[in-house]
Amino acid sequence: MKQYIFFAAAAIGLALPARADEGNAAIPTKDYAPRLADIMGATQLRHLKLSFAGKEQNWTLANYELGQIKISFQDAMRYYPNVPIADMTIMARPAAEIDGAIQSKDASKFAAAFTDLTAACNSCHRSQGIGFISMKVPTSSPFSNQSFAPK
């Protein structure tokens, strides 16, 4: 038992300095710029959440996730203005269609617009020589800890 307490205390003690450093590292500086791959990775998660919010007709959550995707697109264009891959204008029409479907609470229009958004992602990836990153309409969610049904 004493051995268990010693190892538990040691583990907690070793973890504390790391947690303190993580808190300071999360504060962006004026020189900070997220990697484009990180922006796109976060966008991929939002894409998935947007899909399930629409499928469940949780229009408030769908609107939120679409807004987060738009912010990600703006960040990509702001941080990488001279990189052709950061030109997110190809996404404007599908995003507007999804927005219209959300505002009208139309699940069938949402599904069609989401498919168009996914195709636009893949078109952009192919045009930039990274077609091996291929998006699809999600079929299952890894977010077992989040309910997508409206409240």
Residue pairs with C-beta under 8 A, 6 or more apart in sequence:
33 79
34 75
34 79
36 76
36 79
36 80
36 83
36 85
36 86
39 72
39 75
39 76
39 79
40 72
40 76
40 133
42 72
43 69
43 72
43 73
44 135
46 65
46 68
46 69
46 72
47 69
47 117
47 118
47 121
47 135
47 138
48 138
48 141
48 142
48 143
49 61
49 65
49 143
49 146
49 148
50 62
50 65
50 66
50 69
50 98
50 114
51 114
51 137
51 138
52 138
52 141
52 143
52 148
53 59
53 61
53 62
53 64
53 65
53 148
54 62
54 98
54 101
54 102
54 107
54 110
54 111
54 114
55 107
55 111
55 148
56 148
56 149
56 150
57 105
57 107
57 150
58 148
58 149
58 150
59 102
59 105
59 150
60 150
61 148
61 150
62 98
62 102
62 110
63 99
63 102
66 95
66 98
66 99
66 102
69 95
70 95
73 88
73 91
73 95
74 88
76 85
76 86
76 88
77 86
77 87
77 88
79 86
80 86
84 127
84 128
85 124
85 128
85 130
88 124
90 120
90 123
90 124
91 117
91 120
91 121
91 124
93 116
93 120
94 113
94 116
94 117
94 119
94 120
95 117
97 109
97 112
97 113
97 116
97 117
98 110
98 113
98 114
98 117
100 109
100 113
101 107
101 109
101 110
101 112
101 113
102 110
114 137
115 137
118 135
118 136
118 137
121 135
122 131
122 134
122 135
125 131
125 132
125 133
125 134
125 135
141 148
